[in-house]
Amino acid sequence: MRIVEVIEDQPELTTAYHITTRELADEILAGGLRPHGGVAFLIVDRGDARQLRDDFFTVGTWMLAKTERTEEPLTLLKIDIRGIDIEIDRNSRRWYVSRGTIPANRITDLGEEAFERVI
């Protein structure tokens, strides 16, 4: 198998998700998802429902722990990533990141209820 064949066998990545606080979601919906500390972390739908569910659980529980003291409500953002440069984070070697701002018109707030359903 040639490298070209391997690349062609990979599904096109079209959808990603981002879990954030309600307050930050409002800012993102107004001005886009801007990298914080150089990167914006994304949960990418790679076509494997089980992996996506596991990723939601991992990130969701981490975010709940992070906001435990503030009790800030969390929401789930859905992002159209077609044509956007994303890469696997060099440090984690697992999570996808964007190093550029993702425009607000590519982001849909699925809401707090959607977040609760995925974790």
Phi, psi and omega per residue, in radians:
M1 nan 2.303 3.123
R2 -1.527 2.806 3.141
I3 -1.044 -0.677 3.133
V4 -1.004 -0.715 3.138
E5 -1.148 -0.684 3.125
V6 -1.099 -0.797 3.134
I7 -1.088 -0.750 -3.129
E8 -1.178 -0.457 3.128
D9 -1.320 -0.295 -3.107
Q10 -1.334 2.353 3.099
P11 -1.190 2.598 3.090
E12 -1.209 2.270 3.112
L13 -1.462 2.065 -3.060
T14 -2.088 -0.425 -3.009
T15 -2.310 2.374 3.043
A16 -2.344 2.929 -3.141
Y17 -2.319 2.719 3.113
H18 -2.462 2.228 3.109
I19 -1.753 2.267 -3.098
T20 -2.661 3.037 3.097
T21 -1.311 2.765 3.121
R22 -1.005 -0.761 -3.118
E23 -1.089 -0.831 3.131
L24 -1.180 -0.571 3.112
A25 -1.060 -0.709 3.117
D26 -1.075 -0.705 3.093
E27 -1.154 -0.723 -3.141
I28 -1.118 -0.747 -3.135
L29 -1.156 -0.421 3.119
A30 -1.518 -0.668 -3.007
G31 -2.197 0.079 -3.133
G32 1.626 2.901 3.119
L33 -1.552 1.874 -3.116
R34 -1.720 2.412 3.113
P35 -1.062 2.322 3.066
H36 -1.859 2.129 -3.084
G37 1.240 0.426 3.076
G38 1.694 -0.284 -3.136
V39 -2.512 2.652 2.980
A40 -1.995 2.097 -3.101
F41 -1.390 2.434 -3.095
L42 -2.260 2.557 2.958
I43 -1.737 1.921 -3.036
V44 -1.698 2.324 3.051
D45 -1.397 1.882 -3.113
R46 -1.728 0.231 3.106
G47 1.575 0.089 3.140
D48 -2.011 1.801 -3.054
A49 -1.038 -0.660 -3.136
R50 -1.155 -0.775 3.116
Q51 -1.112 -0.717 3.127
L52 -1.089 -0.763 3.112
R53 -1.066 -0.758 3.110
D54 -1.108 -0.728 3.127
D55 -1.127 -0.741 3.077
F56 -1.019 -0.786 -3.117
F57 -1.101 -0.806 -3.124
T58 -1.059 -0.902 -3.097
V59 -1.245 -0.691 -3.135
G60 -1.073 -0.790 3.134
T61 -1.198 -0.596 3.073
W62 -1.118 -0.761 3.141
M63 -1.175 -0.661 3.084
L64 -1.074 -0.748 3.114
A65 -1.132 -0.696 -3.115
K66 -1.136 -0.595 -3.079
T67 -1.806 0.170 -3.062
E68 -0.954 -0.775 -3.088
R69 -1.251 -0.585 -3.109
T70 -1.513 -0.364 -3.085
E71 0.969 0.540 3.090
E72 -1.183 2.352 3.096
P73 -1.203 2.509 3.131
L74 -1.855 2.628 3.140
T75 -2.338 2.825 -3.113
L76 -1.949 2.134 3.092
L77 -1.791 2.368 3.073
K78 -1.831 2.331 -3.021
I79 -2.217 2.265 3.022
D80 -1.430 1.919 -3.052
I81 -1.787 0.153 3.119
R82 -1.038 2.205 3.112
G83 1.392 0.039 3.132
I84 -1.724 2.349 3.122
D85 -1.259 2.029 3.026
I86 -2.248 2.768 -3.136
E87 -2.615 2.879 3.061
I88 -1.410 2.294 -3.122
D89 -1.001 2.262 -3.105
R90 -1.114 -0.566 -3.095
N91 -1.367 -0.831 -3.083
S92 -1.475 -0.506 -3.068
R93 1.005 0.380 3.123
R94 -2.306 -0.765 -3.023
W95 -1.581 2.511 3.068
Y96 -1.460 2.587 3.120
V97 -2.405 2.750 2.967
S98 -2.054 2.384 3.122
R99 -1.735 -0.157 3.110
G100 -1.973 2.874 3.115
T101 -1.216 2.330 3.048
I102 -1.666 2.129 -3.068
P103 -1.053 2.553 -3.112
A104 -1.036 -0.549 -3.098
N105 -1.235 -0.067 3.073
R106 -1.788 0.070 -3.016
I107 -2.072 2.313 3.084
T108 -2.129 2.291 3.089
D109 -1.495 1.988 3.127
L110 -1.456 -0.245 3.015
G111 1.714 2.970 -3.126
E112 -1.173 -0.609 3.131
E113 -1.147 -0.666 3.106
A114 -1.127 -0.694 3.080
F115 -1.063 -0.809 -3.125
E116 -1.087 -0.566 3.134
R117 -1.259 -0.516 -3.060
V118 -1.524 -0.232 3.072
I119 -1.930 nan nan
